Amino acid sequence: MIDISTYLGLFFAALGAASVLPMQSEPVLVGLILTSKFPWPALLVVASVGNTLGSILNWFCGRGIEQFRDRRWFPVSEKALERSSRWYRKYGKWSLLLSWMPLFGDALTVVAGVLREPLLTFTILVFIAKTGRYLVLVFATLKLMA
């Protein structure tokens, strides 16, 4: 039971970190790796899936942005949204490979929804980016442990 709740905790930390909530998943992932109680590949998958699903929530927010743009809870400021829109228009779907970046990456995922990036393309590129970031973090942590 503890294993399931540990993985669920990591999943929700990763999901929240990519969505409207001010959370970070990296300390949770590193902490779990440092315990050596859980296989790092499983932690990597759980964090990557959770973070990607959080970005998909942002994509859906972007699809309905005109309705919610002025709400306090909206995940991206007007300034960040405009900057990300310019970036996205210039570099297109490939800019989603930068979706792992703090703040700017979250804005990109909202803009991708605004600009109607197909969900399948969006999901694949964001999953690659999020997994790549977590993979670097996992190997850096393992290197420090050695």
N, C-alpha and C positions, 0 to 999 in steps of 0.2 A: 504494500500500500504506500509506503514511504517513497519507493522508486517512482510510482505513478505520479504522486503529488509533486515530486521534485521535477520531473519532466514537464508536468503541467505548469508549474511555477516558471520554469524557463520559457516555455511556450508563450505564456501570457506576458511575461516581461518583454520578450522579443516582439510580440504583437503590439503591445502598448508603446514600445519604443519607436515603432514605425508609424504610429497613428497620432491621434490628437493629444494623447496623454504625455506629459513631460517625464518620460521614463528612460532609463538606460538598461540595456540588456547585457552589455559587455562585462560589467562586474559580476553579474550572476553567472555567466558562462565561465569566466576565468575562475571564480570561486569553486564551481563544480568540478572543473578540470583539476584544480589544486587538491581537491579531496581524494582524487584517484579512486573514487568509488564507482564512477560511471564511465563507460567507454566513450572516448571523445568522438568517434564517428556518430554515435547516437545523439550526443549533445549537439553536434554540428547540424544534423538533420532537423532536430526539433527547433533549434534557434532559427535556422534558415527558413523553415516553413512558417513559423510564427511571424517572423519579420516580413516575409513576403506577403502573408495574408493581411498584415497591418497596412502594407502599401496598397494592397487591393482595396481596402477600405478607403484610403485616400483617393484612389482612382474613382471610386463610386461617388465620393464627395465632389470630385471635380466634374463628374457628369451632371450634377445638379447645382453647380456653383452659383448660378444666377439667383437661385432661391435662398441660398444660405450664406452668400459672400459677406454680408454685413453682421453676421452673428458672432458673438464673443468667442464661442467655442470653436469657430472655424480654424483648422490647423495651420493656416498660412496667412501671414500678414499681406496686406495689399502690395506693399513694396516688394516683398519676396516673391509674390505671385507674378508681378510684372517682370521682374528680373528673370525668373525661371521661364516665363512665357517667351521672352526674347531668346533665351538660350535654347529652348526647345525648338522654336521655329528655325533657328540657325542650324542646329545639329540634328534635329529630328529624333527618331526613336533611339538612336545610338547613345544619346545623352542619358538614357535610362541606366546605362552601365555605371553612371555616377550616382545612382540612387542610394548608395551606401553612405554618402556624405551626410554629416549632421546638418540639420535645418534645410540646407539647399536641396538635398536629396529628397526630403519629404515634400518640398514644394514642387519638385519635378514630377513626383508621382501624382500630385493633384492636377498639375498642368496637363499631364498625359491624358487624364480623364476629360478635362476641359476641351482639349484638342482632339478628342475622340480616337485616341490610339486604340487599335483593336486589343481586347483583353488578353487574348492568347499571346500575342507578341509582347505586350506589356509584362505579363507574368513570367515569360521565359527570360527576358532581359533583366528584370528585377531580381529574379531568383539567382541568376548567374552573379549579379553584382553583390547581393546580400551574402550569398554563400562564399564568394571570394573574400569578402571582408572578414567573415567569421573564420574562414580557413587560415588566413594570415594570423589572426588573433590566437587560434588554437595552436598553430605551430610555434608562434612566439612564446606562448605560455609553456608549451612542452620543452622548448629549448632552454628556457630559464629554469625549469625543474630539473633538467639533466645535470 
